[in-house]
């Protein structure tokens, strides 16, 4: 397994901590203050900051291996929703072929570790 690196930096929405390994974003969390990580300038830092400036981001490789297979389907569907658009959990459930699973979609979204890029 590749080593996991962390970075913490300020964004317009507050402090953000990211975890990444090679070319995969693993986790993004908002914090109330900075935490002591060795500062590392990464492509992920510039990608997160460009998102706040309204610029489109490149097709990031997100690592959602921590999610269940159902959760992974949910995250793939949610990731396809255009920026500024909204779908209900029921609509997402229908898109992934489980129209009666709106509550399960909500549960998967609650466990989402990369909320900025899987909104």
MIDOSE-1310 file (N, C-alpha, C; in nm, 2 decimals, decimal comma, always signed):
residues 119
xxxx	+0,08/-0,12/+0,00/+0,00/+0,00/+0,00/+0,09/+0,12/+0,00; +0,05/+0,23/-0,07/+0,12/+0,35/-0,08/+0,10/+0,43/+0,05; +0,20/+0,51/+0,08/+0,19/+0,59/+0,20/+0,08/+0,70/+0,18; +0,02/+0,73/+0,29/-0,09/+0,84/+0,29/-0,02/+0,97/+0,34
xxxx	-0,04/+1,08/+0,27/+0,01/+1,21/+0,31/-0,11/+1,30/+0,34; -0,09/+1,39/+0,43/-0,19/+1,49/+0,47/-0,14/+1,63/+0,45; -0,24/+1,72/+0,43/-0,21/+1,86/+0,41/-0,33/+1,93/+0,48; -0,30/+2,05/+0,54/-0,40/+2,13/+0,60/-0,37/+2,27/+0,55
xxxx	-0,48/+2,34/+0,51/-0,47/+2,48/+0,45/-0,60/+2,55/+0,46; -0,59/+2,68/+0,45/-0,70/+2,77/+0,47/-0,77/+2,79/+0,33; -0,91/+2,78/+0,33/-0,99/+2,81/+0,21/-1,09/+2,92/+0,25; -1,16/+2,97/+0,15/-1,27/+3,07/+0,18/-1,37/+3,01/+0,28
xxxx	-1,39/+2,88/+0,29/-1,49/+2,82/+0,38/-1,42/+2,78/+0,52; -1,30/+2,81/+0,54/-1,23/+2,77/+0,66/-1,11/+2,67/+0,63; -1,06/+2,62/+0,74/-0,95/+2,52/+0,73/-1,00/+2,39/+0,67; -0,91/+2,33/+0,59/-0,94/+2,20/+0,52/-0,82/+2,11/+0,55
xxxx	-0,85/+1,99/+0,58/-0,75/+1,88/+0,59/-0,78/+1,78/+0,47; -0,68/+1,75/+0,40/-0,69/+1,65/+0,29/-0,60/+1,53/+0,32; -0,63/+1,42/+0,28/-0,55/+1,30/+0,28/-0,54/+1,25/+0,14; -0,42/+1,21/+0,09/-0,41/+1,16/-0,04/-0,29/+1,06/-0,05
xxxx	-0,30/+0,98/-0,15/-0,20/+0,88/-0,17/-0,17/+0,87/-0,32; -0,05/+0,90/-0,36/-0,01/+0,91/-0,50/-0,11/+1,00/-0,57; -0,19/+0,95/-0,66/-0,28/+1,03/-0,74/-0,43/+1,01/-0,70; -0,45/+0,98/-0,58/-0,59/+0,96/-0,53/-0,62/+1,04/-0,41
xxxx	-0,73/+1,11/-0,41/-0,78/+1,19/-0,30/-0,86/+1,09/-0,21; -0,82/+1,08/-0,09/-0,89/+0,98/+0,01/-0,99/+1,05/+0,09; -0,96/+1,17/+0,14/-1,05/+1,23/+0,24/-1,03/+1,38/+0,24; -1,14/+1,45/+0,26/-1,14/+1,60/+0,27/-1,23/+1,64/+0,39
xxxx	-1,18/+1,71/+0,49/-1,25/+1,74/+0,61/-1,24/+1,89/+0,64; -1,35/+1,95/+0,67/-1,34/+2,09/+0,72/-1,31/+2,09/+0,87; -1,23/+2,19/+0,91/-1,19/+2,20/+1,05/-1,21/+2,34/+1,10; -1,22/+2,36/+1,23/-1,23/+2,49/+1,29/-1,10/+2,57/+1,30
xxxx	-0,99/+2,50/+1,30/-0,86/+2,56/+1,30/-0,76/+2,47/+1,23; -0,64/+2,52/+1,21/-0,54/+2,44/+1,15/-0,49/+2,34/+1,24; -0,43/+2,23/+1,19/-0,37/+2,13/+1,27/-0,23/+2,12/+1,21; -0,14/+2,07/+1,29/+0,01/+2,07/+1,26/+0,04/+1,95/+1,17
xxxx	+0,04/+1,98/+1,04/+0,09/+1,88/+0,94/+0,21/+1,95/+0,87; +0,30/+1,87/+0,83/+0,41/+1,93/+0,74/+0,34/+1,98/+0,62; +0,36/+2,11/+0,60/+0,29/+2,17/+0,48/+0,35/+2,11/+0,35; +0,26/+2,07/+0,27/+0,30/+2,01/+0,14/+0,22/+2,08/+0,03
xxxx	+0,28/+2,14/-0,07/+0,21/+2,19/-0,18/+0,18/+2,08/-0,27; +0,05/+2,06/-0,30/+0,01/+1,95/-0,38/-0,09/+1,99/-0,49; -0,10/+1,91/-0,59/-0,20/+1,95/-0,69/-0,34/+1,95/-0,63; -0,36/+1,87/-0,52/-0,49/+1,87/-0,45/-0,52/+2,00/-0,39
xxxx	-0,42/+2,06/-0,33/-0,44/+2,19/-0,26/-0,49/+2,29/-0,37; -0,42/+2,30/-0,48/-0,46/+2,40/-0,58/-0,60/+2,36/-0,64; -0,63/+2,24/-0,65/-0,76/+2,19/-0,70/-0,87/+2,24/-0,61; -0,85/+2,22/-0,48/-0,95/+2,26/-0,38/-0,97/+2,41/-0,38
xxxx	-0,86/+2,48/-0,39/-0,87/+2,63/-0,39/-0,94/+2,68/-0,52; -0,91/+2,61/-0,63/-0,97/+2,66/-0,76/-1,12/+2,63/-0,75; -1,17/+2,52/-0,68/-1,31/+2,50/-0,67/-1,38/+2,61/-0,60; -1,32/+2,67/-0,50/-1,38/+2,78/-0,43/-1,38/+2,91/-0,52
xxxx	-1,30/+2,92/-0,61/-1,29/+3,03/-0,71/-1,39/+3,01/-0,82; -1,47/+2,90/-0,82/-1,57/+2,88/-0,92/-1,51/+2,82/-1,05; -1,38/+2,78/-1,05/-1,33/+2,72/-1,17/-1,36/+2,57/-1,17; -1,37/+2,52/-1,29/-1,39/+2,37/-1,29/-1,27/+2,30/-1,25
xxxx	-1,28/+2,18/-1,20/-1,17/+2,11/-1,15/-1,14/+1,99/-1,25; -1,02/+1,95/-1,26/-0,99/+1,83/-1,35/-1,06/+1,71/-1,30; -1,07/+1,61/-1,38/-1,13/+1,48/-1,33/-1,04/+1,42/-1,23; -1,07/+1,44/-1,10/-0,99/+1,39/-0,99/-1,02/+1,24/-0,98
xxxx	-0,92/+1,17/-0,94/-0,93/+1,03/-0,91/-0,96/+1,02/-0,76; -1,08/+0,99/-0,72/-1,12/+0,98/-0,58/-1,11/+0,83/-0,53; -1,06/+0,81/-0,42/-1,05/+0,68/-0,36/-1,17/+0,66/-0,27; -1,27/+0,58/-0,31/-1,39/+0,56/-0,22/-1,39/+0,41/-0,18
xxxx	-1,27/+0,35/-0,18/-1,27/+0,20/-0,14/-1,32/+0,18/+0,00; -1,33/+0,28/+0,08/-1,38/+0,26/+0,22/-1,53/+0,25/+0,22; -1,60/+0,28/+0,10/-1,75/+0,28/+0,10/-1,79/+0,14/+0,06; -1,92/+0,11/+0,09/-1,98/-0,02/+0,05/-2,00/-0,01/-0,10
xxxx	-2,03/-0,13/-0,17/-2,06/-0,12/-0,31/-2,18/-0,03/-0,34; -2,28/-0,03/-0,25/-2,40/+0,06/-0,27/-2,35/+0,20/-0,26; -2,27/+0,23/-0,16/-2,22/+0,37/-0,14/-2,14/+0,42/-0,26; -2,06/+0,33/-0,32/-1,99/+0,36/-0,44/-2,08/+0,40/-0,55
xxxx	-2,19/+0,32/-0,57/-2,28/+0,36/-0,68/-2,34/+0,50/-0,65; -2,38/+0,52/-0,53/-2,44/+0,65/-0,49/-2,34/+0,76/-0,53; -2,21/+0,75/-0,49/-2,11/+0,85/-0,51/-2,09/+0,88/-0,66; -2,09/+0,77/-0,74/-2,07/+0,79/-0,88/-2,19/+0,87/-0,94
xxxx	-2,31/+0,84/-0,90/-2,43/+0,91/-0,95/-2,43/+1,05/-0,90; -2,39/+1,08/-0,78/-2,39/+1,22/-0,73/-2,28/+1,30/-0,79; -2,17/+1,24/-0,82/-2,06/+1,31/-0,89/-2,10/+1,35/-1,03; -2,20/+1,29/-1,09/-2,24/+1,33/-1,22/-2,34/+1,45/-1,22
xxxx	-2,39/+1,49/-1,10/-2,49/+1,60/-1,10/-2,41/+1,73/-1,13; -2,46/+1,80/-1,22/-2,39/+1,93/-1,26/-2,38/+2,03/-1,14; -2,28/+2,10/-1,13/-2,26/+2,20/-1,03/-2,38/+2,30/-1,03; -2,44/+2,32/-0,91/-2,55/+2,41/-0,90/-2,68/+2,34/-0,91
xxxx	-2,69/+2,22/-0,95/-2,81/+2,14/-0,97/-2,84/+2,06/-0,84; -2,96/+2,02/-0,82/-3,00/+1,95/-0,70/-3,08/+1,83/-0,74; -3,06/+1,71/-0,68/-3,14/+1,60/-0,69/-3,18/+1,55/-0,55; -3,30/+1,50/-0,53/-3,34/+1,44/-0,40/-3,27/+1,30/-0,39
xxxx	-3,27/+1,25/-0,26/-3,22/+1,12/-0,24/-3,30/+1,01/-0,32; -3,43/+1,04/-0,33/-3,51/+0,95/-0,41/-3,48/+0,95/-0,56; -3,44/+1,06/-0,61/-3,40/+1,07/-0,75/-3,27/+1,00/-0,77; -3,18/+1,02/-0,68/-3,05/+0,95/-0,69/-3,07/+0,80/-0,68
xxxx	-3,16/+0,75/-0,59/-3,19/+0,61/-0,57/-3,24/+0,55/-0,70; -3,33/+0,63/-0,77/-3,39/+0,58/-0,90/-3,28/+0,57/-1,00; -3,19/+0,67/-1,01/-3,08/+0,67/-1,11/-2,99/+0,55/-1,09; -2,97/+0,50/-0,97/-2,88/+0,38/-0,95/-2,96/+0,25/-0,96
xxxx	-3,09/+0,26/-0,99/-3,16/+0,13/-1,00/-3,22/+0,08/-0,88; -3,23/+0,16/-0,77/-3,29/+0,12/-0,64/-3,39/+0,23/-0,60; -3,50/+0,24/-0,67/-3,59/+0,35/-0,65/-3,66/+0,36/-0,51; -3,65/+0,25/-0,43/-3,71/+0,25/-0,30/-3,60/+0,27/-0,19
xxxx	-3,48/+0,31/-0,23/-3,37/+0,32/-0,13/-3,33/+0,46/-0,10; -3,42/+0,56/-0,10/-3,38/+0,70/-0,07/-3,32/+0,71/+0,07; -3,36/+0,64/+0,17/-3,30/+0,65/+0,30/-3,16/+0,60/+0,30; -3,14/+0,49/+0,23/-3,00/+0,43/+0,22/-2,91/+0,53/+0,15
xxxx	-2,96/+0,60/+0,04/-2,88/+0,70/-0,02/-2,84/+0,81/+0,08; -2,94/+0,85/+0,16/-2,91/+0,95/+0,26/-2,80/+0,90/+0,36; -2,81/+0,78/+0,40/-2,71/+0,72/+0,49/-2,57/+0,72/+0,42; -2,56/+0,68/+0,30/-2,44/+0,68/+0,22/-2,38/+0,82/+0,22
xxxx	-2,46/+0,92/+0,19/-2,42/+1,06/+0,18/-2,37/+1,11/+0,32; -2,43/+1,06/+0,43/-2,38/+1,10/+0,56/-2,24/+1,05/+0,59; -2,21/+0,93/+0,53/-2,08/+0,87/+0,55/-1,97/+0,92/+0,45; -2,01/+1,01/+0,36/-1,92/+1,06/+0,26/-1,80/+1,14/+0,32
xxxx	-1,68/+1,10/+0,28/-1,56/+1,16/+0,33/-1,50/+1,26/+0,24; -1,56/+1,28/+0,12/-1,51/+1,38/+0,03/-1,62/+1,47/-0,02; -1,68/+1,53/+0,08/-1,80/+1,61/+0,05/-1,79/+1,72/-0,05; -1,67/+1,78/-0,07/-1,66/+1,89/-0,16/-1,67/+1,84/-0,31
xxx	-1,62/+1,72/-0,33/-1,62/+1,67/-0,47/-1,72/+1,56/-0,49; -1,79/+1,52/-0,39/-1,90/+1,43/-0,40/-2,01/+1,50/-0,31; -2,07/+1,60/-0,37/-2,16/+1,68/-0,28/-2,29/+1,61/-0,26
